[in-house]
Amino acid sequence: MTMDTPVPQRRGRRLPTTEELRVWRDYIETAETLRQQLAAQLQRDCSLSPADYVVLLALSEAPEQRMRSSQLADAAGWTRSRLSHHLARMQRRTLIHREEPADDSRGADVVLTPTGAQAFHGATVPHLRAVREIFVDALTPEQLAAAGDIAATLRAHLGTTR
Protein backbone atom coordinates (compact mmCIF):
# COMPACT_ATOMS: atom_id res chain seq x y z
CA MET A 1 0.00 0.00 0.00
CA THR A 2 1.25 3.50 -0.82
CA MET A 3 0.76 6.56 1.40
CA ASP A 4 -2.37 7.57 -0.52
CA THR A 5 -3.82 4.10 -0.81
CA PRO A 6 -7.18 3.92 0.91
CA VAL A 7 -7.67 1.39 3.63
CA PRO A 8 -9.99 -1.31 2.23
CA GLN A 9 -13.64 -0.25 2.16
CA ARG A 10 -16.26 -1.99 4.22
CA ARG A 11 -20.02 -1.94 3.63
CA GLY A 12 -19.79 0.80 1.01
CA ARG A 13 -18.16 3.41 3.28
CA ARG A 14 -15.14 5.39 2.15
CA LEU A 15 -12.40 4.89 4.73
CA PRO A 16 -9.40 7.15 5.39
CA THR A 17 -6.22 6.61 3.44
CA THR A 18 -3.07 5.45 5.18
CA GLU A 19 -1.76 9.04 5.10
CA GLU A 20 -5.04 10.41 6.50
CA LEU A 21 -4.87 7.87 9.33
CA ARG A 22 -1.26 8.89 10.05
CA VAL A 23 -2.31 12.54 10.32
CA TRP A 24 -5.26 11.59 12.54
CA ARG A 25 -3.06 9.53 14.86
CA ASP A 26 -0.42 12.28 15.01
CA TYR A 27 -3.14 14.78 15.91
CA ILE A 28 -4.67 12.61 18.66
CA GLU A 29 -1.32 11.63 20.18
CA THR A 30 -0.03 15.22 20.12
CA ALA A 31 -3.23 16.63 21.63
CA GLU A 32 -3.07 14.04 24.41
CA THR A 33 0.59 14.84 25.12
CA LEU A 34 -0.25 18.57 25.27
CA ARG A 35 -3.11 17.88 27.69
CA GLN A 36 -0.93 15.66 29.88
CA GLN A 37 1.90 18.19 30.06
CA LEU A 38 -0.45 21.09 30.84
CA ALA A 39 -2.25 18.98 33.46
CA ALA A 40 1.01 17.95 35.12
CA GLN A 41 2.24 21.53 35.23
CA LEU A 42 -1.07 22.82 36.61
CA GLN A 43 -1.05 20.14 39.32
CA ARG A 44 2.61 20.72 40.17
CA ASP A 45 2.43 24.54 40.19
CA CYS A 46 -1.03 25.08 41.64
CA SER A 47 -2.38 21.81 43.07
CA LEU A 48 -5.34 22.00 40.70
CA SER A 49 -6.52 19.48 38.15
CA PRO A 50 -7.63 20.59 34.70
CA ALA A 51 -11.18 19.74 35.77
CA ASP A 52 -10.83 22.02 38.81
CA TYR A 53 -9.58 24.79 36.53
CA VAL A 54 -12.53 24.38 34.12
CA VAL A 55 -15.02 24.72 37.00
CA LEU A 56 -13.18 27.62 38.63
CA LEU A 57 -12.87 29.45 35.30
CA ALA A 58 -16.59 29.10 34.55
CA LEU A 59 -17.54 30.29 38.03
CA SER A 60 -15.08 33.18 37.97
CA GLU A 61 -16.70 34.45 34.75
CA ALA A 62 -20.30 33.94 35.92
CA PRO A 63 -22.43 36.75 37.37
CA GLU A 64 -21.92 36.86 41.13
CA GLN A 65 -19.50 33.92 40.67
CA ARG A 66 -22.35 31.42 40.78
CA MET A 67 -24.05 29.11 38.32
CA ARG A 68 -26.80 26.54 38.32
CA SER A 69 -25.36 23.02 38.31
CA SER A 70 -27.03 22.29 34.97
CA GLN A 71 -25.48 25.39 33.37
CA LEU A 72 -22.08 24.50 34.76
CA ALA A 73 -22.34 20.95 33.39
CA ASP A 74 -23.20 22.36 29.97
CA ALA A 75 -20.36 24.90 30.13
CA ALA A 76 -17.86 22.18 31.04
CA GLY A 77 -19.28 19.69 28.52
CA TRP A 78 -19.79 17.12 31.27
CA THR A 79 -22.64 14.90 32.37
CA ARG A 80 -24.44 16.05 35.49
CA SER A 81 -23.23 12.92 37.28
CA ARG A 82 -19.58 13.65 36.50
CA LEU A 83 -20.03 17.26 37.60
CA SER A 84 -21.74 16.23 40.82
CA HIS A 85 -18.90 13.91 41.80
CA HIS A 86 -16.27 16.49 40.93
CA LEU A 87 -18.09 19.25 42.81
CA ALA A 88 -18.22 17.05 45.91
CA ARG A 89 -14.41 16.76 45.81
CA MET A 90 -14.03 20.50 45.23
CA GLN A 91 -16.43 21.28 48.07
CA ARG A 92 -14.38 19.14 50.49
CA ARG A 93 -11.39 21.32 49.54
CA THR A 94 -13.54 24.46 50.09
CA LEU A 95 -13.03 25.66 46.50
CA ILE A 96 -16.78 25.88 45.93
CA HIS A 97 -19.98 25.46 47.88
CA ARG A 98 -23.51 24.58 46.82
CA GLU A 99 -26.60 26.52 47.79
CA GLU A 100 -30.27 25.86 47.31
CA PRO A 101 -31.64 28.91 45.47
CA ALA A 102 -34.48 30.65 47.24
CA ASP A 103 -36.56 30.90 44.07
CA ASP A 104 -36.20 27.32 42.76
CA SER A 105 -35.75 24.06 44.68
CA ARG A 106 -35.14 21.91 41.56
CA GLY A 107 -31.36 22.38 41.54
CA ALA A 108 -28.44 23.89 43.33
CA ASP A 109 -26.31 26.92 42.66
CA VAL A 110 -22.57 26.32 42.63
CA VAL A 111 -20.75 29.24 44.21
CA LEU A 112 -17.07 30.12 44.04
CA THR A 113 -15.63 30.50 47.54
CA PRO A 114 -12.87 32.95 48.48
CA THR A 115 -10.52 29.94 48.68
CA GLY A 116 -11.57 28.88 45.18
CA ALA A 117 -11.17 32.40 43.80
CA GLN A 118 -7.70 32.62 45.33
CA ALA A 119 -6.74 29.21 43.91
CA PHE A 120 -8.01 30.20 40.46
CA HIS A 121 -6.25 33.55 40.44
CA GLY A 122 -3.04 31.94 41.69
CA ALA A 123 -3.22 29.36 38.91
CA THR A 124 -4.03 31.69 36.04
CA VAL A 125 -0.59 33.20 35.33
CA PRO A 126 1.36 29.91 35.70
CA HIS A 127 -1.23 28.09 33.56
CA LEU A 128 -1.21 30.74 30.83
CA ARG A 129 2.59 30.77 30.91
CA ALA A 130 2.57 26.99 30.41
CA VAL A 131 0.12 27.33 27.50
CA ARG A 132 2.52 29.80 25.90
CA GLU A 133 5.61 27.64 26.50
CA ILE A 134 4.08 24.29 25.56
CA PHE A 135 1.77 25.31 22.70
CA VAL A 136 2.06 28.89 21.41
CA ASP A 137 5.86 29.16 21.35
CA ALA A 138 6.16 25.89 19.39
CA LEU A 139 4.27 27.38 16.43
CA THR A 140 4.89 30.18 13.97
CA PRO A 141 2.18 32.86 13.78
CA GLU A 142 1.00 31.27 10.52
CA GLN A 143 0.82 27.81 12.09
CA LEU A 144 -1.06 29.19 15.08
CA ALA A 145 -3.59 30.86 12.75
CA ALA A 146 -3.93 27.60 10.80
CA ALA A 147 -4.50 25.66 14.04
CA GLY A 148 -7.25 28.13 14.96
CA ASP A 149 -8.83 27.74 11.52
CA ILE A 150 -8.70 23.95 11.81
CA ALA A 151 -10.28 24.00 15.27
CA ALA A 152 -13.06 26.34 14.06
CA THR A 153 -13.72 24.17 11.02
CA LEU A 154 -13.93 21.02 13.16
CA ARG A 155 -16.26 22.72 15.68
CA ALA A 156 -18.53 23.86 12.84
CA HIS A 157 -18.49 20.38 11.28
CA LEU A 158 -19.40 18.82 14.62
CA GLY A 159 -22.04 21.45 15.35
CA THR A 160 -20.38 22.54 18.58
CA THR A 161 -19.52 25.91 19.96
CA ARG A 162 -17.10 27.07 22.55
N, C-alpha and C positions, 0 to 999 in steps of 0.2 A: 504494500500500500504506500502511495506517495503522501506527502503532507496535505494535499488537497483532496485526497480520495475520501469520499464519504464512508462513514461506518455503514455496514450493511443495513438496508431498510427493513423494518418490521411492520407488518399490518398496514402498509401504505403510507406510513409517516416518513417524512424526510428527517433524517437524523443528522447531527452535526458532523462535520468533517473531522479528521484527525487533528488538523491545525486548529479548528474552532474549539475542540475539546481541550487542546493544550492551553489555549488562551483562557478558557473557562477555569481550568484547574489552577493556572497561575494566578488568576484573579482571586479565586476563593482562598487559596493558600496564603497569598499576600495579605488579603483583608483580615484573615484570622491572625496572622502574625502581628499585624498592626494593632488589632484589638488586644491581643495578649500583652504586647509590650506597653501599650497605654494603660491597661488594667494593672499590670505589675507596678508601673511607676506611680499610678494614683494610689494604690494600696500602700506602697513603700513610703511615699512622700506625705500622704494625708490620712492614711488609715480608712479610706473609703473605697468601696467597690464601685465599678461602673454603674451598677444598678442604684446604689445610694446616690451617686452623682446625678443620674437621670431624674430621680424623684426630687432631690434638693433643687435642681435647676428649675424644674417645672413649678415647684412651690415658690421659689424665689421670684419668679416672673408673674405669678398669679396675683390678682387683686387681694390685698390684705394677707398675702402669703398663705392662702388657703384654697383648697379645691375639694369638690366632691370626689369621693373615691372613684366613681364611674368615669368622671372626666380625667382624672389622673391616670387610670388604666388606659383610656383611649390615647392620652398624650404620650404615654410610655410605650404604647403598642403591646401591652401585656393583657393576659386574661385577668379577670377580677380575682380569681383564686391565687394566681402568682403574686399579684399586687398585695393581697391581704396578708399572705405569709411574709412577704418582704417588709411590709409596714410594721408587722408585729416585731420583727427583729430591729427595725429602726426605732420603734417606740421604746424598746428595752434599753436602747443606747441614748435615749432622750433626744434624738434628732428631730422627731416629729411627735405630735400627739393627735388623737382622734377625738372629735367632738360630735355629739348629736346636735344637728341644727334645730333651732327653736321652731322654725317654720315647716319642717318636713322630717318625719321620723323614718322615712324609707331608706336612708343611707347616712353615712357619716361624712363629715368634713375632715380632711387631713390638713393639719396646721403645722407650719414650720416653727420650731421652737427657737429660742435664742441660741441654744447649743447647736442646732442644725444650721442656722444661719451663719454662725461663726465657722462651723466646719466647712460649709459650702464656700464662703468667702476665702477661707484659708487655702482651699483646694484649687480655686479658680486660676490664679497665676501659675502655680506649678503645672497644672493640667494643660493650660493653654501653651505654656512653654514646651511641654512634652509634645503636644500636637505639632508645634512649629518644628521642633528638632526631628521628630520621627517621620512626619508626613510632608509638611510644607517645604522644608529645606531640601528634601530629596528630589524635588521636582523643579523644572524650569517654570517660569510664568506661563509659557505656552502649554506645558504639560498639565499644570494645575488647572488652567482654563478648560482644557480638553477633559480632564477628570470631572470637573463640574458639569460640563455638557453631557458626558456619559451618564453621570448620576441622574441628571434631570430627565434625560431620555428614558432611562430605565424606570424611574418613578412614574413618568407619564404612561409608559407601556403597561405598567402594573396597576395603574389607576390609583396610585398612592400619592399622598402629599407629605410634606414635612410636618 
